[in-house]
């Protein structure tokens, strides 16, 4: 599987340039799309799932043109939107059965077996007769990914899938996507939560203000932050000074005051030590220095 995005733009009638000249290739596996709210991620996702037409540019999915071959591409697509909703009067099983019908399961026995297997896979079998609208937030997201996966799609798009979930549900969700990514499929995971990318994706892109800023391996982005991450032991007074000077990643109270992790080249007199960066550090480091960075592809 391969997605080729060439010179893609989306300009709204009010003149807002939601995405600007995006060029990249996405191969099989788990692909992370990271960026702050308003970066253009959801616009790009809606174009990829054929819900929105670009203003210019081209998208090829396995060589098929997104604008000319919409029907064929939709038949191989699974989508979990950020604002996933369902019919409030349907039970969990009924909703997934309906999704299976839309995915082309016309044989009742095959459809029934497929729905039951999927409910077990996402941990919703015990809630199969509960009205979908009464599920918890995490269970609703699991039902959402179940409907996206029900037809064994080759291209799966998930937009901000873990927003609002507790840590346990977030891990469960990521593990489910990781199992699916072992097949010959593309999973595009759009998020502003760095942990969703660092634990699952071997390739990623970073968007900001509609522009593709970075495309490559997470490890390369982390390497760019090397020597720019510090752990500082600060007094109460120093802590408030540091807040005004540097981007703070984390802060933990200690007996002496605060233990603070910051992203900066130098800490200018504070007591601290350099530490190895993770992807969250790297993301903040890149965003802080984006105007001085060149677009990079590994």
Protein Blocks (a to p, Z undefined) as FASTA:
>chain_A
ZZddehiacddfkopafbghiacdddedjddddddehilmmmmmmmmnopaccfbdcdde
ehiafklmmmmmmmmcccddfklccdfkbcfklmmmmmmmmnopablklmmmmmmmmmmm
nopmmmmmgcfklpcfklmmmmmmmmmmmnopabdcdehklgoiafklmmmmmmmmmmmm
mpccddddddfbfklmmmmpcbdcddeehiafbgcdfklmmmmmgoiaccddddfklmmm
mmmmpccfbdcddfklpacddddfbeghpacddddddfklmmmmmmmmmmmpccddZZ
